[in-house]
Amino acid sequence: MESRTPDALLANTQLQEVIEQAFQALPSMQRAAISVVDMEGYKIDEVSNILAISSSNARMLLHHARVAVHDAIEQYQDN
């Protein structure tokens, strides 16, 4: 069961802000790749067509974007 204490709600809001800041700090192509795959559900082949890049480049952009967001989350949780 999810905690609804004021502290838990504040932590959740802070985490959402960390994720949003990390997302906004991404280079535009990484932001586009993570948006269309993780938020809109497109497949890598579709992403490569949308962004007019190779599939391997799309995978690389997505990987770097996910790592950056994940790192921001880890830093938040460590503090």
C-alpha positions in Angstrom: 0.0 0.0 0.0 1.3 3.4 -1.0 2.0 5.9 1.8 0.0 9.1 1.8 1.9 10.9 4.6 2.9 14.5 4.0 6.6 13.4 3.9 5.8 10.7 1.3 3.8 13.1 -0.9 6.6 15.7 -0.7 9.2 13.1 -1.6 7.1 12.0 -4.6 6.7 15.5 -5.8 10.4 16.2 -5.4 11.2 13.0 -7.4 8.9 14.1 -10.1 10.7 17.4 -10.3 14.1 15.6 -10.4 12.9 13.5 -13.3 11.4 16.5 -15.2 14.6 18.5 -14.7 16.7 15.6 -15.9 14.4 15.1 -18.9 14.6 18.8 -19.8 18.4 18.8 -19.5 18.7 16.1 -22.1 19.9 17.1 -25.6 16.9 17.5 -27.9 17.5 14.2 -29.9 17.8 12.2 -26.6 14.7 13.9 -25.3 12.8 13.1 -28.5 13.9 9.4 -28.4 12.9 8.8 -24.8 9.6 10.6 -25.4 8.5 8.6 -28.3 9.6 5.3 -26.9 9.0 5.5 -23.2 6.1 7.9 -23.1 4.3 7.3 -26.4 5.1 3.6 -26.9 6.8 3.7 -30.3 9.3 1.0 -31.3 12.9 1.7 -32.2 12.3 1.3 -35.9 9.5 3.8 -35.8 11.7 6.2 -33.8 14.4 6.0 -36.4 11.9 6.8 -39.1 10.4 9.7 -37.1 13.8 11.2 -36.3 15.3 10.3 -39.7 18.3 8.5 -38.1 19.5 4.9 -38.1 18.1 2.3 -35.7 21.5 2.0 -34.0 21.6 5.8 -33.5 18.1 5.7 -32.1 19.0 2.9 -29.6 22.1 4.9 -28.6 20.1 8.1 -28.0 17.5 6.2 -26.0 20.2 4.5 -23.9 22.0 7.7 -23.1 18.7 9.4 -22.2 17.6 6.6 -19.9 21.0 6.5 -18.2 20.9 10.3 -17.6 17.4 10.1 -16.1 18.3 7.0 -14.0 21.5 8.7 -12.7 19.4 11.8 -11.6 17.0 9.5 -9.8 19.9 7.7 -8.1 21.4 11.0 -7.0 18.1 12.1 -5.6 17.7 8.8 -3.7 21.2 9.0 -2.3 20.6 12.4 -0.8 
